[in-house]
Amino acid sequence: MPPGPIGNPGEASLQAALAPAETDYLYFVANAHGGHFFAETLAEHNRNVARYRRLLAGRPADPEPPPAPAHRRKARRKSHLR
């Protein structure tokens, strides 16, 4: 290991390496805030990558969903035949 912090892990890091948490996560990507997004599937991971890219571009990680379409009532045609 090179000299510096990466070559001098703390006790918490050593404990985590000796007894890692049991999870189903297979993928991770940075969250641009010093943490990570974790995912169990490739589809989830790809969504997290998109979130990361939005953060890097200065946009919200989770954009607002589009507004739901307003319910339209069908105009009833008056029958000319009675």
N, C-alpha and C positions, 0 to 999 in steps of 0.2 A: 504494500500500500504506500502511496505517496505521503510525505509528511503533511500535516495539516489536520483539520477537523475530520475528514473522511477516514484518516488513518488512526483516529483516536475516538472510537465510539464510546458513548456513555453507558452507564449501567443499564438504563432502560432499554437501549438498543441491543445490548448483549442478551438481556432477559427475553426480549421479543424474538431474537434469533434462536434462542434455545427452546422457547416454548411459544411458537407462533399461534396467533388466534386461528380458530377453525372457522373458515368461511367457505362459501361456494364461489367467491370472486375469482375470475380468471383474467380480468383485464383491469387496467387502471390508466388514467390520464390526469395530468395536472389540471387544477382548477383555476390557475392564474392568481390565486390568493394564498399560496403557500400550502395548500392541501391537495387532495385528489378526489376525483370521481371514480367510483368502483363499479364494476358491472359483472354480471354472471354470464351474459350472452354477448355474442358479437354485435347483435342489433342494438343492445343497450350501450355497448362500447361506442359504436358509431354515432349514436345520439350524443354521448358525452363528448366525443371529439368535436362534433358540431357546436356543442355548448362552449367548449374551450376556444374554438376559433372565433365564436361571436364575442367572447370576453376579450380576446386579443384585439379585436377590431373596435373595442369600446362600446359594444352593444350589450344589452342584458343577456345573461346566459339562457334564460327561459323567456322567449318573447311572449307577449300577450297573445292568446288565441284569437283568431278572427271572430268578430261578432256573429252570433247565431242569426241566420236569415229570419226576417220577420215573417210571421205567418200571413199568407195571402189568402184572402177569401176570393173564391171564383165569383165573378159577377154573374148573376143569374139573368138569363135572357128571358124577357117576357115573351110568352108565346102569343103569336098573332092569331092562332087558331083557338077558338073556344068551343 
